[in-house]
């Protein structure tokens, strides 16, 4: 019999069916041959008794994840990449293949952008437009315009920068950034960059990308909640991780691989640095507001802004929040980290 951590093919199929995904033995074999699942081994049952197929530990979890992915899209290539992105082991070729296609397209686009007769800026703009699509481009420019304005409606001043109209359009941003991009990417072959990256390099890049997106979503969302319409830039940041779909993952990985190649390590380190205590406390308050019943009527953006400013309204909101925290202490402690709670206890006493 297999070890406790291993399962026979029949046990794997039974477990998948129990999770709501009845599949056949042929499907299971096809997927492990394609590198989407761990490969099994054959174990002899004894002389004249034949063999049994044994799958390694973790196969059921990966199989169920694969079935869920295939509910979203039917492409095995895309499913394999998403499985790997989620931390499951797949055949490395299932990672290098899509990544190599992205790199080849990037080299072609960059070369075309620099040699088109209409000029490199317009050429690269055409590439950007193709990648974004008209709807994404319009949404992005709308968000940039909104984020660049004060609540009064006046444009944010940038007196030290020689920029075109504020906010700049996508075309103008490309024109500004193109010389920097060309200089940074000079002599770089994206295809070679991918080929020279080991699977360990790609795993490290993937994990860094996931950390960055987690950090953006975790801290931008509370700030977007806190500032409402005035926090458009935070809303834009908070939407970035949500907007990434399975088809975008090879592009995302390549972008981070390129980013690590041309950007000093101090820059991504800034994003991954733990946020200041105040930002963590705002995030904790939003968590309490979202998860503790009744908190949404007490812990409001208006109340938190008043506390931050220390104005007259803070004298009205502060006692209500303190009282709510005390009355719902068990629920509060169950949803936020202990160190944040102790910080808030100290603030309540002061």
C-alpha positions as CSV (number, residue, x, y, z in Angstrom):
1,X,0.0,0.0,0.0
2,X,1.2,3.6,-0.6
3,X,2.5,5.8,2.2
4,X,0.0,7.8,4.2
5,X,1.0,10.9,2.2
6,X,0.5,9.2,-1.1
7,X,-2.7,8.2,-2.9
8,X,-3.6,5.6,-5.6
9,X,-5.1,6.8,-8.8
10,X,-8.5,5.6,-7.6
11,X,-8.2,7.5,-4.3
12,X,-7.2,10.7,-6.2
13,X,-10.3,10.4,-8.5
14,X,-12.5,9.7,-5.5
15,X,-11.2,12.7,-3.6
16,X,-11.7,15.0,-6.6
17,X,-15.3,13.7,-7.1
18,X,-15.9,14.4,-3.4
19,X,-14.7,18.0,-4.0
20,X,-17.3,18.4,-6.8
21,X,-15.1,17.6,-9.7
22,X,-15.7,14.1,-11.2
23,X,-13.0,13.4,-13.8
24,X,-11.9,10.3,-15.6
25,X,-8.6,8.4,-15.3
26,X,-7.8,9.5,-18.9
27,X,-8.2,13.2,-17.9
28,X,-5.9,12.7,-14.9
29,X,-3.3,11.0,-17.0
30,X,-3.5,13.6,-19.8
31,X,-3.0,16.4,-17.2
32,X,0.0,14.9,-15.5
33,X,1.6,14.1,-18.9
34,X,1.2,17.8,-19.8
35,X,3.1,18.8,-16.7
36,X,0.1,20.3,-14.8
37,X,0.1,17.6,-12.1
38,X,2.8,15.7,-10.3
39,X,3.8,12.6,-12.2
40,X,2.9,9.3,-10.5
41,X,5.0,6.2,-10.2
42,X,4.2,2.5,-10.5
43,X,4.4,0.2,-7.5
44,X,4.4,-3.6,-7.8
45,X,1.8,-5.5,-5.9
46,X,3.9,-8.6,-6.0
47,X,4.7,-11.3,-8.4
48,X,1.9,-11.9,-10.8
49,X,-0.4,-9.3,-9.1
50,X,0.4,-6.4,-11.4
51,X,1.1,-2.8,-10.4
52,X,-0.7,0.2,-8.9
53,X,-0.4,3.9,-9.9
54,X,0.7,6.0,-6.9
55,X,0.5,9.8,-6.9
56,X,2.6,12.0,-4.6
57,X,1.4,14.0,-1.7
58,X,-0.4,17.2,-2.7
59,X,-1.8,15.8,-5.9
60,X,-5.5,16.1,-4.8
61,X,-5.0,19.8,-3.8
62,X,-3.4,20.6,-7.1
63,X,-6.0,18.7,-9.1
64,X,-8.9,20.5,-7.3
65,X,-7.1,23.8,-8.0
66,X,-6.7,22.9,-11.7
67,X,-10.4,22.0,-12.0
68,X,-11.4,25.4,-10.5
69,X,-9.0,27.2,-12.8
70,X,-10.6,25.4,-15.8
71,X,-14.0,26.7,-14.7
72,X,-12.7,30.1,-15.7
73,X,-10.9,29.2,-18.9
74,X,-10.3,26.1,-21.0
75,X,-6.7,26.7,-22.0
76,X,-4.3,24.2,-20.4
77,X,-1.4,26.5,-21.0
78,X,-3.0,29.3,-19.2
79,X,-4.2,27.0,-16.5
80,X,-0.7,25.6,-16.0
81,X,0.8,29.1,-15.6
82,X,-1.9,30.1,-13.1
83,X,-1.2,27.0,-11.1
84,X,2.4,27.8,-11.0
85,X,1.6,31.4,-10.0
86,X,-0.4,30.1,-7.1
87,X,2.5,28.1,-5.9
88,X,1.9,24.6,-7.3
89,X,4.7,22.7,-9.0
90,X,4.3,22.4,-12.8
91,X,6.7,21.5,-15.6
92,X,9.1,24.5,-16.0
93,X,8.4,24.5,-19.8
94,X,4.8,25.5,-18.9
95,X,6.3,28.7,-17.4
96,X,9.1,29.4,-19.9
97,X,6.8,28.9,-22.9
98,X,4.3,31.7,-22.3
99,X,7.1,33.9,-20.9
100,X,9.2,33.4,-24.0
101,X,6.3,34.5,-26.2
102,X,5.9,37.7,-24.2
103,X,9.6,38.4,-24.4
104,X,9.7,37.8,-28.2
105,X,6.7,40.2,-28.7
106,X,8.4,42.8,-26.4
107,X,11.6,42.7,-28.5
108,X,9.6,43.1,-31.7
109,X,7.5,45.9,-30.3
110,X,10.5,47.8,-28.9
111,X,12.4,47.4,-32.1
112,X,9.4,48.6,-34.2
113,X,8.8,51.5,-31.9
114,X,12.3,52.8,-32.3
115,X,12.4,52.4,-36.1
116,X,8.9,53.5,-37.3
117,X,9.1,56.5,-39.7
118,X,6.4,58.3,-37.7
119,X,8.9,58.5,-34.8
120,X,9.7,56.2,-31.8
121,X,7.3,58.0,-29.5
122,X,4.3,57.4,-31.7
123,X,5.5,53.9,-32.4
124,X,5.6,53.1,-28.8
125,X,2.3,54.8,-28.2
126,X,0.8,52.4,-30.8
127,X,2.2,49.5,-28.8
128,X,0.8,50.9,-25.5
129,X,-2.6,51.4,-27.2
130,X,-2.7,47.8,-28.5
131,X,-1.8,46.4,-25.0
132,X,-4.3,48.6,-23.1
133,X,-7.2,48.7,-25.5
134,X,-9.5,51.7,-25.9
135,X,-11.6,51.1,-22.8
136,X,-8.6,50.5,-20.5
137,X,-6.8,53.6,-21.9
138,X,-9.9,55.8,-21.4
139,X,-10.4,54.5,-17.8
140,X,-6.7,55.1,-17.0
141,X,-6.6,58.6,-18.4
142,X,-9.8,59.5,-16.5
143,X,-8.3,58.2,-13.3
144,X,-5.1,60.2,-13.9
145,X,-7.1,63.3,-14.5
146,X,-9.1,62.9,-11.4
147,X,-6.1,62.0,-9.2
148,X,-4.2,65.1,-10.4
149,X,-6.8,67.5,-9.1
150,X,-7.4,69.1,-5.7
151,X,-10.9,68.9,-4.2
152,X,-11.3,72.5,-5.3
153,X,-10.9,71.4,-8.9
154,X,-7.6,73.2,-9.4
155,X,-4.9,71.2,-11.0
156,X,-2.0,70.0,-8.8
157,X,0.9,72.4,-9.4
158,X,4.3,70.9,-10.5
159,X,6.4,74.1,-10.8
160,X,9.7,72.3,-11.0
161,X,8.9,70.0,-13.9
162,X,8.8,71.0,-17.5
163,X,5.7,69.0,-18.4
164,X,3.1,69.4,-21.1
165,X,-0.5,69.8,-20.2
166,X,-1.5,68.6,-16.7
167,X,-2.4,65.9,-16.4
168,X,-0.4,64.5,-19.4
169,X,-2.1,62.1,-21.8
170,X,-0.9,58.6,-22.4
171,X,0.8,59.9,-25.6
172,X,2.6,62.6,-23.7
173,X,3.7,60.3,-21.0
174,X,5.2,57.9,-23.6
175,X,7.1,60.8,-25.2
176,X,8.5,61.7,-21.8
177,X,9.4,58.2,-20.7
178,X,10.7,56.9,-24.1
179,X,14.3,58.3,-23.8
180,X,14.5,56.8,-20.3
181,X,13.2,53.4,-21.5
182,X,15.5,53.3,-24.5
183,X,18.5,54.1,-22.3
184,X,17.6,51.6,-19.7
185,X,16.9,48.8,-22.2
186,X,19.8,49.6,-24.6
187,X,21.5,46.3,-25.6
188,X,19.0,44.2,-23.7
189,X,17.4,41.2,-25.3
190,X,14.2,40.3,-23.6
191,X,14.4,36.7,-25.0
192,X,17.9,36.3,-23.6
193,X,16.8,37.7,-20.3
194,X,14.1,34.9,-20.1
195,X,16.4,32.2,-21.4
196,X,19.1,33.1,-18.8
197,X,16.6,33.0,-15.9
198,X,16.4,29.8,-14.0
199,X,13.2,28.5,-12.7
200,X,14.4,29.6,-9.2
201,X,14.9,33.1,-10.6
202,X,11.4,33.1,-12.0
203,X,9.9,31.8,-8.7
204,X,11.7,34.6,-6.8
205,X,10.4,37.2,-9.3
206,X,6.9,35.8,-9.0
207,X,7.0,35.8,-5.2
208,X,8.2,39.4,-5.3
209,X,5.4,40.5,-7.6
210,X,2.8,38.8,-5.4
211,X,4.2,40.6,-2.4
212,X,4.1,44.0,-4.2
213,X,0.5,43.4,-5.3
214,X,-0.5,42.3,-1.8
215,X,1.2,45.3,-0.3
216,X,-0.6,47.7,-2.8
217,X,-4.0,46.1,-2.2
218,X,-3.6,45.8,1.5
219,X,-2.6,49.5,2.1
220,X,-4.1,51.4,-0.8
221,X,-7.7,50.1,-0.2
222,X,-8.0,51.5,3.3
223,X,-6.7,54.8,2.2
224,X,-9.2,54.8,-0.7
225,X,-12.0,54.0,1.8
226,X,-10.7,56.8,4.1
227,X,-10.6,59.6,1.6
228,X,-13.4,58.6,-0.7
229,X,-13.6,60.7,-3.9
230,X,-10.6,62.7,-2.8
231,X,-8.5,59.5,-2.8
232,X,-8.7,58.7,-6.5
233,X,-5.0,57.8,-6.7
234,X,-5.5,55.3,-3.9
235,X,-8.6,53.9,-5.6
236,X,-6.5,53.5,-8.8
237,X,-3.8,51.6,-6.9
238,X,-6.2,49.4,-5.1
239,X,-7.8,48.3,-8.4
240,X,-4.5,47.2,-9.9
241,X,-4.3,43.8,-8.3
242,X,-8.0,43.2,-8.9
243,X,-7.6,44.0,-12.6
244,X,-5.0,41.3,-13.2
245,X,-6.6,38.2,-14.8
246,X,-5.1,34.8,-15.7
247,X,-4.2,35.9,-19.2
248,X,-2.2,38.8,-17.8
249,X,0.1,36.7,-15.6
250,X,2.9,36.0,-18.1
251,X,3.0,39.7,-18.9
252,X,3.1,40.6,-15.2
253,X,5.9,38.1,-14.6
254,X,7.9,39.5,-17.5
255,X,7.4,43.1,-16.4
256,X,8.8,42.3,-13.0
257,X,11.6,40.3,-14.5
258,X,12.5,43.3,-16.6
259,X,11.9,45.6,-13.6
260,X,14.5,43.7,-11.5
261,X,16.9,44.0,-14.4
262,X,16.8,47.7,-15.0
263,X,15.7,49.2,-11.7
264,X,17.9,49.6,-8.6
265,X,16.9,47.1,-5.9
266,X,16.3,50.0,-3.5
267,X,13.1,51.0,-5.4
268,X,11.1,47.7,-5.0
269,X,12.5,47.5,-1.5
270,X,10.6,50.7,-0.7
271,X,7.3,49.1,-1.8
272,X,8.0,46.0,0.4
273,X,9.0,48.0,3.5
274,X,6.5,47.6,6.3
275,X,4.1,50.5,6.3
276,X,4.2,53.1,9.1
277,X,2.1,52.5,12.2
278,X,-0.5,55.1,11.3
279,X,-1.3,53.4,8.0
280,X,-1.5,50.0,9.7
281,X,-3.9,51.4,12.3
282,X,-6.1,52.8,9.5
283,X,-6.1,49.4,7.8
284,X,-7.0,47.7,11.1
285,X,-9.9,50.2,11.7
286,X,-11.3,49.4,8.2
287,X,-11.0,45.6,9.0
288,X,-13.0,46.1,12.2
289,X,-15.5,48.2,10.3
290,X,-15.9,45.4,7.6
291,X,-15.9,42.4,9.9
292,X,-17.5,43.4,13.3
293,X,-21.3,43.8,13.2
294,X,-22.4,47.3,13.9
295,X,-18.9,48.9,13.4
296,X,-19.8,50.4,10.1
297,X,-22.1,52.9,11.8
298,X,-19.4,54.1,14.2
299,X,-16.1,53.7,12.4
300,X,-16.8,55.9,9.4
301,X,-14.3,57.7,7.1
302,X,-15.6,61.0,8.4
303,X,-15.0,59.9,12.0
304,X,-11.4,58.7,11.3
305,X,-10.5,61.8,9.4
306,X,-11.8,63.9,12.3
307,X,-9.6,61.9,14.7
308,X,-6.6,62.3,12.4
309,X,-7.1,66.1,12.3
310,X,-7.9,66.4,16.0
311,X,-10.7,68.9,15.3
312,X,-13.9,69.6,17.3
313,X,-15.6,66.6,15.6
314,X,-13.0,64.3,17.1
315,X,-14.4,65.0,20.5
316,X,-17.8,63.6,19.3
317,X,-16.5,60.6,17.4
318,X,-13.6,59.5,19.7
319,X,-15.7,58.4,22.7
320,X,-18.2,56.5,20.4
321,X,-15.3,54.6,18.8
322,X,-13.7,53.9,22.2
323,X,-17.0,52.7,23.7
324,X,-17.6,50.4,20.7
325,X,-14.2,48.9,21.0
326,X,-14.7,48.1,24.7
327,X,-18.2,46.7,24.2
328,X,-17.0,44.4,21.3
329,X,-13.5,43.6,22.5
330,X,-13.7,39.8,21.8
331,X,-14.8,40.4,18.2
332,X,-12.3,43.2,17.7
333,X,-9.4,41.0,19.0
334,X,-10.5,38.2,16.6
335,X,-10.1,40.2,13.5
336,X,-6.9,42.4,14.0
337,X,-3.4,41.7,15.0
338,X,-2.6,41.9,18.7
339,X,0.2,44.5,18.3
340,X,-2.3,46.9,16.6
341,X,-4.8,46.4,19.3
342,X,-2.3,47.3,22.0
343,X,-1.4,50.4,20.0
344,X,-5.1,51.4,19.8
345,X,-5.6,50.7,23.5
346,X,-2.8,53.1,24.3
347,X,-4.3,55.7,22.0
348,X,-7.7,55.3,23.6
349,X,-6.2,55.9,27.0
350,X,-4.6,59.1,25.8
